Amino acid sequence: MGIEWLPREGGIKDHFLWGEEHFGTEAPCVVYEKRPIIDPDGNPVEGVYSAWVILNNPRQYNSYTTEMVKGVIAGMHRASMDREVVAVVFTGMGDRAFCTGGNTKEYAEYYSRRPTEYALYMDLFNGMVDSILTCKKPVICRVNGMRVAGGQEIGGACDIAIASDLAIFGQAGPRHGSAPVGGSSDFLPWFLNMEDAMWNCISCELWSAYKMSRKSYVSKVVPVIKQDGKWVRNPQVITDKYVEDGEIVYGEFKTGDEAKEARAFVKNATTDFELLDKEVNGVLWTFTNLFPHCLQMSIDSVKAKKRFFWDMSKDYYRHWLAANMSSEAFLGFTAFNTRKMTGKDTIDFIKYRQLLAEARLVDEELFGKVLAQPKE
């Protein structure tokens, strides 16, 4: 005869902080779904699930609005508190982008030149990164497309990354009025060598998924183009592992006519995420067949190294980013947000440096001299 040592009066405790108010189905929003764990034979397993936190803003490359930031926080917490959830899959809607960072329209039209408001937003953003780093379930970043700027930063907070080979990675801050201090300047030195981390943070150069795999920033890269029943690797990228003129070219983008032909092919190709989801399901199956508390202890102990520098720096990052909203961030986000009217997505950097060298005031007159004017 068994003895129930701790009777559950009133049922199982509810540890959720929020209900459904931070999730939605119509873009822009965050979608939260529970999906059954799939065994190696393709069968759903009863009673155990993955939690899918999906950035749903595909028209703007899954850039996150203020409300979507709240949704990610709520999603990570809900997954942490759900006994049935084995792991989180963090991804974006569609086939073009995981995430391209903060919503530039919102930044330019609301937060620019409102530093106090942006400081409040940064408290939420820091909370979003914290929610990933402190999630009590493993977090898989399913990189279904571009992982750029803040998208690379929140992706870097995840535990494992599995990428479409059409995905590209990089930062945008120094080119568009900010700095990659939402995680990348803390995380990248753990993955890349110091010079690669430095160049990736400051150059705003976009790297292919294959190059990121070579640099050990993603765990797995799989093709997503299917033609005539066969998988086709991204033709825009050199995927043969060889050295040319003493330099490794594997993962570099092709150039010239070859690149033009490849871009045209990709533009008209059909994407299929079967292999990407198969790899994700494989990782989920591995997690499912481990002791859950031993698994999370292992993850937390590795992740603590990423958290160390993030926790040490995130508060003063917040203050600098808020102050910067009155000057360079205003210029950078305004230039990007008005690019359809002006034909240019950046300011005149040379003119800006020349005016600063003259000790000019950073005022409306200076802004007018460095921002592109609307096309006639």
Protein Blocks (a to p, Z undefined) as FASTA:
>chain_A
ZZdfbacehiaadfbfbdcklgcfbdcdddddddddddfkopacehiacdddddddfkno
opacfklmmmmmmmmmmmmmmmklmbdcdddedjkbfbecjafklmmmmmgoplklmmmm
mmmmmmmmmmmmmocbdcddddfbdcehjlmmmmmmpmbdcddfkbccddfklmnopacf
eommmmmmmmmcfklmmmmmmnopacdfklmmmnopafbdcdfbdeehiacddfkbcfbd
cdeehiafehpacehjllmmmmmmmmmpccdfklmmmmmmmmmmmmmmpcfklmmmmmmm
mmmmmmmmmmmmmmmmmmmmmmmmmmmmmmmmmmmmmmmmnopabdcfklmmmmmmnopa
cdfklmmmmpccddZZ
